[in-house]
Amino acid sequence: AAVSKFQFGSIPVVCMTSSESPHSRRQITVVCESATLVFDDKVEQRLTLHSQNGSISQPAYSDEMPLTREMNEFLKAVRSGKPDPTHIQTGIAVVRAITAAEGSIRLNGQFVKL
């Protein structure tokens, strides 16, 4: 099992993963102040939003693969000659978060600040 703790902007993140679980699952739970978002890759409706007041909704999402979407955005930027600085900043933030998560795992789950 691996645990990583890091901060994504001002948001603390704790990730736990294990291949030793008897259940084959690919699930991500994001707990926030007013709601919890659950992504479960083993069910038909993969996103479920649980609000603090007890209501449950299923946000709409695209079935397009994320890498396909990113490649299409990249091609659009190349063709137009106008790069999207928002995508660049998001990409940098994601790389920093992954680096922090890997560093935390190497440190046996210790908190790593970006």
N, C-alpha and C positions, 0 to 999 in steps of 0.2 A: 504494500500500500504506500501511496505517496500523498503527502499533504503539502500544499504551498499556500503561503499567505503573502499578499502584496496589496498595494493601494493603487487603484486605477483612477487617476485624478484625485478627487477627494473621497472616493468610495473604497472602503476596505473590502478585499476579496479573499475568500478562503475556498480553495479547491481541494477536493479529496478524490483520489482514484485508486482502484484496486482491481487486479485481475483475479483475485482469490474469491470473489463473491460467487455463491452458488447460483445466482440469477444473472442471466445474460441481459444487461440493460445498457442503453446509451441514453442517459438522462442527465439534464442540467437543470438545477433549480436556482433561480436568482431571487433572493429575499431582499425586499426593499422596505422603506418606511410604511408605505400605504398599500402594498400588494406584493404578491409572490408570483413569478412567472416560471412555469415548468415547461421544458422542452423534453419530449419523450419520443425518440426515434422509432420506437417499436409499436406505436399506435397510429391509427389513421389520422386523427386530428392532433398534430404534434405539439401545438402551442396551447397552453391553458393558463389563463390569468385568474388568480384567486385574490379578490380584494379583501381588505380588513373587515368590511361589513358582511362578509360571508358570500357575496355574489361571485359567480364563476362565469367567465366569458372565454370565448375562443377567438383570439385576434386573427385577422386575415393575414396570409403570408403567401409568398410566391413559391411555386414548386421548382423554379429555376435554380440550378445549382449555383452556390455562391461564387465559385471560381469562374463559371461561365459569365455570370453577371459582371464580375470585376473585369474580365477580359473584354467584354463588350463595351464597358465604360472606358477602358484604356484605349480601345480602337476608336471610339467616338472622339476622345480627346486628341489622338494623333491625327485623325482625319480633319478635325476642325482647327487644329493648331492652337487650341486653347485648353491647357491643362486645368483640371479642377483642383485648386489648392485645398479644398475641404477633404477630398479623397486622400491627398498626400498627408495631411495632418492626421487623419484617421488611421492610415496605414502605419505611420510612425508610432502612434499611440498603441496600436495593436502589437507591433514588434517589441516595444518597451514592456508591455504587459506580459508577453510570452517570455521575454528574457527574465523578468522579475519572477515569474512562476517557476521557471527552470532553476533560477538561483535559489529560491526558497526550498525547492525539492532537494537540491544538493546540500542545503543546510538543515535537512531533516525537519522541514516545516516551519522554520523560523520566519518571522515577518521580514519582508524585503520591501523597502520603500523605493519607488521609482525616482 
